[in-house]
């Protein structure tokens, strides 16, 4: 286990986020791996985001916001022919979020066709940890998916580690069998795996956390933590850890991303599996009780207390 402050490269799509605010919309940014990257940067890790943004009015503001959070934006490429993807959030009376997307021709989909991706990949290979998800793979053409798995293999060959989140979105895949195949391949190249029980039910029909953990372990994944939503998580040793308290979410956007980042952020600093899972629950709980996938820091922010208790 690598411990201390890590150099992390997160690969995924960043989108413009439109969140309801009364009769108007707040403009922000989001994306599953972008969310995790920002959380990991807040934990004090050295985090770079590898992606492509369009040449549109939203991109400069997004880059500035992320830089102020401590995120390294030097691996973010620009595409003059495409725009950044966009999504709008609607939230029901239970705090559950629903998304409407405009992303089919987003700049991020051409990451591995960008003329500067070779130099960015060479820098990424030198990192300690790679983080990506099934959504990261879903938005790419086949050659891009192969390239991303190749990056995972190369980083592990160099002694680095890989974290893979099994976020499944049916609408991003040509068919379910293709998603199953890429999920299994990516899990086999991962040291940390974060499947979600609802995604695995939809993807392969599994109803039980034990079955999910067994499937990912058999694929070759090292440390598998099954996310169970409000019920907690299943740890790699088979134990179940519920959240410290039952919450009524204000906005569940980004809860799973916060959990994965909270767990990984603490594990990479040397915390135990159980300590890291408790940290993950704390961060996910803090997130869902505030608006947006990455709420602004406040007096109750959990990053400092969680990270300061871990060894450097």
Number of C-alpha atoms within 10 A of each C-alpha: 10 14 14 17 18 19 17 25 26 27 27 29 29 26 28 21 22 21 21 16 10 7 5 9 13 13 14 18 26 24 22 26 29 27 22 28 32 25 25 28 23 20 24 18 22 19 27 26 26 25 26 28 28 20 16 14 10 18 20 12 12 18 18 12 14 18 14 9 14 18 23 21 16 13 21 18 20 21 19 10 10 18 22 25 24 21 18 19 16 14 16 10 9 11 17 14 17 13 13 11 13 13 19 12 13 23 26 32 26 19 26 21 13 15 11 13 19 12 10 16 17 11 12 23 20 17 20 21 24 26 24 28 24 25 23 26 26 25 22 21 15 11 10 19 19 15 16 20 19 13 18 24 20 14 20 19 11 12 13 21 23 26 26 27 26 23 23 23 15 15 9 17 15 10 10 16 12 11 22 15 11 17 25 19 16 28 30 20 22 28 20 23 29 28 28 21 25 18 17 21 14 14 17 13 12 16 13 14 24 14 13 23 25 13 16 26 18 13 17 18 25 19 19 26 27 27 21 19 18 17 12 19 26 22 19 19 12 14 10 16 16 17 19 11 10 10 12 13 20 19 22 24 27 23 26 28 26 31 29 30 27 28 27 26 30 29 24 23 24 21 21 14 18 17 15 26 27 23 28 29 27 22 25 27 24 18 28 25 17 16 19 25 27 22 15 11 10 7 5 9 15 21 21 12 12 21 23 13 12 18 13 11
